[in-house]
């Protein structure tokens, strides 16, 4: 059975830092990453890392967020620096399998609130 467990988040002042962590069990994910959903907005991709060395960042977080992947633990961390009020959202970790079928597995959301 697949389980994706996210942790971290909370409150931070503008300019502060937070770290999110996520571990997937039951699969060896090809890609792991984070989406976020702010109130009244659609869920948006923040960052992901594949099992190699490739990473992706949304333009809004480039230079401020860093994703790191631990393939041995099937885990991914998101270090968020220089936080802005616009980063306030519920963050969702996901693990993605590309084969034999493209499938996403989701963790529970974790709230990040940045106080400006």
C-alpha positions in Angstrom: 0.0 0.0 0.0 1.3 3.4 -0.9 1.5 6.1 1.7 2.9 9.6 1.3 3.6 11.5 4.6 4.3 15.2 4.7 5.6 17.2 7.6 6.8 20.6 8.4 5.2 23.9 7.6 3.7 26.3 10.2 4.1 30.1 10.6 6.9 32.3 9.6 7.5 36.0 9.3 8.1 37.5 5.9 11.8 36.9 5.1 11.8 33.9 7.3 12.4 30.2 6.5 10.5 26.9 6.8 11.3 23.4 5.8 8.9 20.8 4.5 9.6 17.1 4.4 7.9 14.2 2.7 8.4 10.4 2.6 6.8 7.9 0.3 6.4 4.3 1.2 5.1 1.4 -0.9 6.6 2.7 -4.1 9.9 3.9 -5.5 8.8 7.2 -7.0 10.3 8.5 -10.2 9.4 12.0 -9.2 8.6 13.6 -5.9 7.7 17.2 -5.4 5.3 19.8 -4.0 2.2 21.6 -5.2 0.5 24.4 -3.2 -3.0 25.8 -3.1 -3.7 29.3 -1.8 -7.2 30.3 -0.8 -9.4 30.9 -3.8 -6.7 29.7 -6.2 -6.0 26.5 -8.1 -3.4 24.1 -7.0 -0.1 25.0 -8.6 3.2 23.2 -9.0 6.0 24.5 -6.8 8.9 22.2 -7.3 9.9 18.6 -8.1 12.9 16.4 -8.3 13.4 13.2 -10.2 15.4 10.2 -9.1 18.4 11.6 -11.0 19.6 15.1 -10.6 16.9 17.0 -12.4 14.9 19.6 -10.5 12.2 22.1 -11.4 11.1 25.3 -9.7 8.2 27.6 -10.4 9.3 31.1 -11.3 7.8 32.5 -8.2 10.1 30.4 -5.9 13.3 30.3 -7.9 16.2 31.4 -5.9 14.3 31.1 -2.6 13.3 27.4 -2.4 15.6 24.4 -2.7 14.4 20.9 -3.2 16.5 17.9 -2.2 15.8 14.3 -2.9 17.0 11.3 -1.0 16.4 8.3 -3.2 17.5 5.8 -0.5 14.7 7.0 1.8 12.3 7.8 -1.0 12.0 11.2 0.5 12.1 14.9 -0.6 12.6 18.1 1.4 11.7 21.6 0.4 13.8 24.3 2.1 11.9 27.6 1.8 13.9 30.8 2.4 13.1 34.5 2.2 9.4 33.7 2.5 6.8 36.1 1.2 3.1 36.5 2.2 2.3 35.1 -1.3 3.8 31.8 -0.3 0.9 31.3 2.1 -0.9 28.2 1.0 -1.6 24.5 1.8 1.4 22.6 0.5 0.9 19.1 -0.9 3.6 16.5 -1.4 3.3 14.0 -4.2 5.1 11.0 -5.5 4.8 10.2 -9.1 5.3 6.9 -11.0 5.9 7.1 -14.7 5.5 3.5 -15.5 3.8 1.2 -16.1 1.2 3.9 -15.7 1.6 7.6 -15.0 0.2 7.9 -11.5 0.3 10.4 -8.7 0.1 9.6 -5.0 -0.7 12.5 -2.7 0.2 13.3 0.9 -1.9 15.2 3.2 -1.7 19.0 3.0 0.4 21.0 5.3 -0.3 24.7 6.0 2.3 27.3 5.5 1.4 30.8 6.7 3.7 33.8 6.1 2.9 36.9 8.1 3.9 40.1 6.3 
